[in-house]
Amino acid sequence: MKRLAIGIDLGGTQVRAALIDADGKILRRTTLATAADAGPEAVTDQLHQVAMSVSAGVSSEHLVGVGVSSPGPIDTERGIALSIPTLAGFVGISFKQMIRDRIGLPVWLENDGIAAALGEWRFGAGRGKQNLVYITVSTGIGGGVVLDGRLLHGSRGLAGHVGHMTIVRDGENCPCGNKGCWEAYASGTAFAQRARLRASGQSETMLGKTEAPIDGRAVFEAALKGDALAAALVVEEADLLGVGIANLLHLYSPDIVIIGGGVANGFDLLQPGISARIKSAAMPSFRDTPIVRAALGDNSGLIGAAALVFDAVAPPAMVRI
Amino acid sequence: MKRLAIGIDLGGTQVRAALIDADGKILRRTTLATAADAGPEAVTDQLHQVAMSVSAGVSSEHLVGVGVSSPGPIDTERGIALSIPTLAGFVGISFKQMIRDRIGLPVWLENDGIAAALGEWRFGAGRGKQNLVYITVSTGIGGGVVLDGRLLHGSRGLAGHVGHMTIVRDGENCPCGNKGCWEAYASGTAFAQRARLRASGQSETMLGKTEAPIDGRAVFEAALKGDALAAALVVEEADLLGVGIANLLHLYSPDIVIIGGGVANGFDLLQPGISARIKSAAMPSFRDTPIVRAALGDNSGLIGAAALVFDAVAPPAMVRI
């Protein structure tokens, strides 16, 4: 019998949902703007709305459950949203229970970095690997890890908060309140801020010379057109990514590192600089680990959310130890 | 029937061995100075010698096997010493096979940080926990991690090389060749070097005023006697330890962090500074994780080596998921 799951990728700006089959194929999808300021009840209503939308007409005997990827921190042992910065009112609420009550199907809830790692593991660039690190570099930096053939969770399911390791003691301010976090240097936000700062008052660069805002995409485009400042910014961003990735190689010893998120759109430009830093910063045993771009693009989390469901109801025996 | 294992803790200066029972109790022990310059054959002979010494007269039906904790990096999937800096000639050799051939008993070989983490998990400060990080702070900084009720290995068994995460981008030189590693700042070696540098030419401190060398122990002793420079050095060391530990909290999300190695002798003095840094550097969800001293002291690795054997032949079901 064909098994189907609803995958939902809840973000600070969009709620995306899809009906997904056990091969990770998206059959239908829908998107809403997140009611980020409206509180947990309103957001849960949105999850219900998108779930109904993508599963309309699907027989309940085919529908295995709902997987939800959510911004963290979520205590996934208890299904509780601890304190989600991007969603108003998500402090200490029993989010998993709320979703289950509203949708009326079995629910799996996961921190977004871990859900995306699962998506890439089951259906993307990490298929068949025993050990992988997934990082998403966009507004912030998040991640998820598979080691020894298992998705890592740690206490309360909070492992893999890779963006908040310090790479510069007492360095730049991070939105988390700490100083010197990897996220404060290498996120898409930090990359764009650095670009705006350096481009300001510079006549030699094309950055900032049009109506378009200076963001990561604009820097990558300018670099491709030979803009020297943009090229230097890309080199610096790559180096900063490399510092953090080298750390992750020593800490987790993955077979592969997978990069997703908006900044991964410039992966080909960043790749040489990332590799150069890893060559100098990583011990010989770790230097040759492949660093690749996420294969599922924007859908790692969405497909990963569905994979939570399939993994729980019928784990793929072949990749378990 | 009483089951016994031989635990061997191979270090750069000492080979320590013990006969250990399934409760982690040391029944007999012996120590040799490591023939660190004499090559793999000579070191393997030493392992044979200490194994025979502690198991003399023990019936083979009681003796389950030999566990060896070794300086890394060891590829424990293949039993190969990749390139051990402290032992001459240990480059790409089939170390596990050599030990097995020489001793004639089943052998388990593990990277030292991971073996010590296992020792603390089974018989020390981490007993019964599902998630723990063990770090050893001495000449360098090493570690081992238990997550979701399992000892982490990662690709080739090299996970947990926590000493070589960068905490200061392009910072101080590390023996590994990189710059800015945690080990380059917070190891016992770095701590002692900083103390010697700061004490030099200072008349107000008792450090360096006797024949005794300035090392970590001397700094702790002087701090206890009210020496201001020593107290400041302790505060700085604690802060540097805290930076790295805060990183590990985000990366692994342990229930507890266990500190071993020589620098842990000053744990009570270091503890307030470690906690202060964690309060400022860790996100709220991670701040209250207990940081404790290793319960097995110098024997975490020795007892952990024996635990490798007992875990393999009869894993304790209760702590597995």
Interface residues (C-beta under 8 A of the other chain):
Chain A: P73 D75 L82 S83 Q130 N131 L147 D148 R150 L152 H153 G154 S155 R156 G157 L158 A159 G160 H161 V162 G163 H164 M165 T166 I167 V168 R169 G171 C176 G177 N178 K179 Y185 L240 V243 A246 N247 L248 H250 L251 Y252 S253 P254 D255 S280 A281 A282 M283 P284 S285 F286 T289
Chain B: P73 D75 L82 S83 Q130 N131 L147 D148 R150 L152 H153 G154 S155 R156 G157 L158 A159 G160 H161 V162 G163 H164 M165 T166 I167 V168 R169 G171 C176 G177 N178 K179 Y185 L240 V243 A246 N247 L248 H250 L251 Y252 S253 P254 D255 S280 A281 A282 M283 P284 S285 F286 T289
